[in-house]
Amino acid sequence: MMQGNNHPKGKLILRTLAMPADTNPDGDIFGGWIMAQMDIAGGIMAREKTCSRIVTVAVESITFIKPVHVGDVVCCYGEVVKIGTTSITINLEVWVKPSLNRPSREELKFQVTKAAFTYVAVDHSGRKQVIQRDCVC
């Protein structure tokens, strides 16, 4: 997805509020906190699609487009792009509904981050297992 697109791709998986405890010394939300929210959202979607325990194995080309501020509503959207024998890749986007306290609220919602997360299905011993494509959980 290119910057400037005004619609998220995929399904809304997670919404949360950016809080003061998640900021760097300049008052912006830490990129690592954003990545954690993306991993949580991707993990939820991967589990729903595989009906199994999953683990994160890769994050490709994460791009931070705009900063996130305290009070912003952070929305994670996801879309499955590939399901292999044991792995699933999900494109994730983070969009923000800006806080009412922002000095400039030109946009009602805008994209701040994007990345592809890959998860592997594992059994209870942590060994890779085949994804059951027809599962319902």
Secondary structure, 3 states (H helix, E strand, C coil): CCCCCCCCCCEEEEEEECCHHHECCCCEECHHHHHHHHHHHHHHHHHHHHCCEEEEEEEEEEEECCCCECCCEEEEEEEEEEECCCEEEEEEEEEEECCCCCCCCCCCCEEEEEEEEEEEEECCCCCECCCCCCCCC
